[in-house]
């Protein structure tokens, strides 16, 4: 029931504007009752039930009023006293850059660094040749019981034979030995932008730890193998589900590496398949993208 309510919360973005109608007709597609509904409308700040028809909330009220709208086809959900809120909006995200979302390791919520390193080894075992093991953000060293970042030695041990990319926010990147070879770290092939710091060990050897800014990481990421169109669509679908899981029903895309219109092809596919379960205003900065 908890997962169901989470999904419903994400769906009810129009709750504030869809107040109780005076004479709602029966035949709701969906009724949620026994809930604590925050409507964000002054005239009706609280309710316990709502009815949905044709994908829109058209009635909000108490259980008795709303349950009277059901018919033989209505799906009923007992919220069991859980809180229901209007959908949330994130005003600055880059979801279109998550074109390989389904191929990444997710460290968010992982309690220990030991387990995080084990996850890398597990992912490496199922990663095809030529592909990367990646963690891109959504973690902090302070979430781990060990209360520290991974060492480059630990990362090389966890993933010795596949290229590894571990990114912390937009200021630090860890690359294992195969990844360093790919980029040519420490060779004339790799031209560091001003302000980029390549860490060295006590012997003067590059370690694979890089401190840089957002655009350096974006440029490096653009050099990695690109997913197939099918993988891009699958990644976008699962990313949207993940956003819905947190109650998000609108995200503002603040420009992607691959510009409009080609960067929006996964979105177009989901719209045509009626799987675009999120509102998606976007900003396009007109980046030039060359996969070669």
N, C-alpha and C positions, 0 to 999 in steps of 0.2 A: 504493500500500500504506500509506503514511503516514496518509492520511486515514481509511482503513478502520480502522486500529488506534486512531486517536483516537476514533472513534465507539464502537468496542468498549470502550475504556477507560471511557467514560461509561456504558456499559450494565451493567458488572459491579459494581454497587453491593453486591450480596450476597456478594461473593467471600469475605469473612472468615468468614461463617457457613455457607457451603456447602462444607464440607470433603469430601475424598475419601470416597465411600461404600464400604462393604466389598464389596458385590456389585452394582456398577452394571450396568444392562442396556444392551445395544447399542441403536442407533437414535437417536443424538444428532442434534438438528437442526443444531447448529453445533459445530465443534471448532476451537480455536485452538491451534497447537503451535509449537515452536521459538521460545518466548517466554521472557522473564525475568519471572516473575509474583511480585509481592509480595502475599502473602495476608493479612498482619497477624494470623495465628494462630500461637501459640507452638508448637503441635504440628507445624505444617507451614509454616514461614515462607517457603519458596521452592518453586516448581514451574515446569515448562516447558510444561504444556498444561492445557487445561480443556475440558469438554464442557457444552453447553447443551441443555436440552430443555424445551419448553413455556414458554420465556422465562425459565427459571431455570438457574443454574449448579448442576449436580448431581454433577460429578466433577472433581477437581483432582489432577494427578499428573505423571508423566513422559510423554514423547511416546509411548513404546511402550504404556503402560497406557491412555492416553486414545484413541489412534488405534485401539485394538482395539474401541472402542465405535461406530465408524462403520458405516453401511450405505449403500445405494445412494442415499439421499436426503440424506445429511449434507453440509452445506457445510463445506469445509475452508479455513482461512486460515493460511498460513505467516507467522508474525510476523517472521521473518527476524532473530531475536535482539532485537527491541524489548522495552522494558519495558511491562508491563501492571500497572495498579494498580486498587484499588477506587475506585468513584465518589467524587467530592468533594462536600462540602456547603458552601454559602454561607449563613451565618446571618443576613445582613441585606441584603435587596435589595428593589427595588420594580418587579418585572417587569410588574405590571398597569398601571403608569403608562406603559408603552411601547406604547400602543395604536396609535401610528403609527410603529412601529419601522422598517417597510419604506420609509418616506418620508424618513427622516433621513439626513444625511451622516455617515459614520463616519470620524473623524479618528484613531482609535487605530492606531498603527503607521505613520502617515504621516511620512516622514523630514524633510520641509522645509515651512516655512510657504508658500513659493512654490507647492508642489503642493497644499497645503490650500486656498489661495485659488482655484486653478484648479478644484478639485473643486466649490467653491461656484458658480462660473460655469456649470459643466457641469450641476449640479443645477438651477439657476435656469432653464436652457433647457428642461428637461423637466418643470418644475413647473407644473401647471395654474393658471389665473387663480383667485385667491381662496385659494390654498394658500400655505404658508410654506416657505422654505428653513431647515432647522434642524440645528444641531449641539448636542447636549445631553450634555455631559460626555464621559468616556472619552478625554480628551486632556490634555496639559500643554504649556505653552510651552517647557519644557525638553527635550521630545522633538525639537523642530525644530532643524535645523542652525543656523538664525538665532538660536536661544536667546532668543526673545522672544514676546510676545503680538502678535496682529494689531493694527494701528491701525484706528481707525474709518474713516479715509480709505481704507485698503486694502479694507475690507469694503464700503463704499459703491460703490467702483469695481468690485469683483467682482460685486456684486448690486445694481444701481441701481434696478431696476423691480419686484422682488418683495420682500415683507416678509422680513426675515432675522433669525434668532434664533441667537446664538452664546452658549452657556453654559459657563462654566468652574467645575466643581465646583458648590457651592451658595453662591458668594459673589460672582460677577461675571457680568454679562450685557451683551452688545453688541447693540444694535438699529440697523439701518440706517434711512434716512429714511422709507421706507414703513411700517416697523414703528413708528417713533416717532409717525407720524401716526395709525396705528391705535389706539395706546394714549392718544394725546393728551398726550404728554410735553411739559411746559412750558405746559400749559393747565389750567384748572380741572377738566377731565375726569379728569385723573390725580391721584389723591390718594395721596401717598407715605406709607407706614407709618413710624412712628418708627424711626430707625436706618437708613433707606434713604438712600443718597447718590446723587444725580444729578450726574454730572460735567458741567462746563462748560468751554468753551474760553477763550482769553485775552480774548475779546470778551463773555463772559458768556452765550454761547449753549449750550444743552444739546447734548451730543455724541451721546447714545444709549448711553453707558456707564453702567451702574447697578451699584452695590455694595449688596447686601441679604442677607437671610437666606433659609433654605429655604422658609418659608411664603409669602414674597413671590413667589418664583419659581413656586411651585406655584399660587398664586392667579392670576398672570399667564398661566401656561400654560393654565389652565382656561378662559381667555377666547378661546383660539384655535379655529379651525375644528376640529370633531370628525370623526374618520374614520367611515366607514360600518361596520356590523356585519361585513361581509365583510372589510373592510380590517383591522379589529381582530383577527379570527381569523387572517388571513394574517400579521399582524405578530407575534402570539403564537407561531405555528408557527415562524417564522424566528428569533425570539428564542430559543426553546428549542433549536433546532438550533445556534445560536451558543454557548449555554451548554454544550451537550453537547460542542461542539468543544474546549472548555477542560477537559473531564473532569468537569463538574458534573452530578450526577444528582439532587441535592436542593437546592432553594433555599427559604428562608423569606421569604415575602412579608410585609414589615413595614408593612402598610396601604397602600392605594391611594387616589387622589383620589376615584375612583368606588367607593363602598362595596359590601359584600356585600348582596344577591345580584346586583344588576345589573352590578357591576363584574367578576363572575366568569363572565359569559355566554360570553366567548371560550374560557375553560377548559372549560366544560361541553360546548361544541361539539367541542373537540379530544378530550375523553374519549369522547364518543359515536362519533367517527370513528377511535378507537384511535390517536390521534396525540399523546397526552399523554406524551411520553417523558421525564418528570421528576417527581420527588416534590415536592409543593407544599403543605406546611403554611403557614398564614397567620395573621396578626394583623389584626383589623379594629378601627379606632379610631372607627368610626361617624361619619365625616365626612358632612356634608350637601352633596350635589352638585347644583347647578342649572345645566344647560348654557346657560341663557338669561341 
